[in-house]
Amino acid sequence: METKPLTSSLSNVASAAAAGRTPGSHAMGVGLEARGIHAWFGDKHVLDGISLDFWSGTVTALIGPSGCGKSTFIRTLNRMHEFIPGAAMAGEVLLDGKDIYAEGTDVTKIRLKVGMVFQKPNPFPSMTIAENVLAGLKLAQLKIENKDDLLQECLERAGLWNEVKDRLKAHAGSLSGGQQQRLCIARALAVRPEVLLMDEPCSALDPGSTLKIEETISHLSSTMTIIIVTHNMQQAARVSDYTGFFLSDGGPGTLVEVGPTGEIFSRPKDKRTENYVTGRFG
């Protein structure tokens, strides 16, 4: 029996957004692959066998109720999960075909290739705007010939250059919350990551700042793989090419369904996905 398309504002938003985007094709290759990811905090099993491909030049949104493991999952993608005492994981995360958890892997290099932007802006308050952008280079002991050019490029790509170009020596704390978040994006870009993870990057921001972050995501997506956790389904519909729906149902988090964003919001295959995107629970 043919599934009847859902009629909702989300499906309309996703369709309109898709019409204005040209995501990367499979010819660009898989930027990141998760294979059978399990995660634990002590004895608590929080993720159960998550497998997902993230294609270069695309944005993937991860949606689902609080506590279903979305943030834990993306933290396994650059080995930040292991920072938490008692945390453990199983499975493989392949970056350019190589498992980032393989013995002998340089974790620092992995985190340069797989950058992360957190829920709350976290610029270094004692540093200037310019110093914040270039901080990752210094920490990783990376040398670059023309720092001024890189500084401008990263701030432009983060949509912040025109707002701060005349006060680069001001402290980062002088910026608004939305500007601080875009500064953190610029800082992540300075080390030339292949993948950018974003864990609810707009949850603490006003609508205007959220719009600017979404414009930045759209601009960046043509050159890298972006994975964004969001509780805002309108945002998922606006910015993403693919959407994955996570659910825990009282047990460890599982991936219920993943597909092109337009399909997830208009013709989901699983009834649980339909119930969530239409607001019947969550």
Secondary structure by P-SEA (a helix, b strand, c coil): ccccccccaaaaaaaaaaaacccccccccccbbbcbbbbbccccccccbbbbbbbccbbbbbbbcccccaaaaaaacccccccccccccbbbbbccccccccccccaaaaaaabbbbcccccccccccaaaaaaaaaaaaccccccaaaaaaaaaaaaccccccccccccccccccaaaaaaaaaaaaacccccbbbbccccccccaaaaaaaaaaaaaacccbbbbbbcccaaaaaccccbbbbbbcccccccccccccccccccccccaaaaaaaacccc
